[in-house]
Amino acid sequence: MANGQYVKVAKVKGEFVWHAHAEEDEFFLVRKGTLHIRYRDRPDVTLREGDFHVVPRGVEHMTAAEEECWVVLVEPAATRHTGDTPSDLAKSIQAQTAHLRT
């Protein structure tokens, strides 16, 4: 964590749920693969290795990757995985960082 921001590295594949973060922007940097960020109210974005994109706070979006994609996320420590959208895919920060406490 730096300045209250988590820098996370995630391996993603498949579709995530539609959600929004009311109070936080969400930064994505693709390290490997291709990530699609879908929007309901604006054109979709496709990110390839080395590309980055910021999803503005309050904007509903979902991510999708046909093949495994490595993504760096930078977001405030308080950011909830799926905003206020309930989902089995949502993980608490404790669950996301459990491997760091061994």
Secondary structure, DSSP 8 states (H G I E B T S, - for coil): -BTTEEEEEEEEEEE---B--SS--EEEEEEESEEEEEESSS--EEEETT-EEEE-TT--EEEEEEEEEEEEEEEETT--TTTT---TT---HHHHTGGGG-
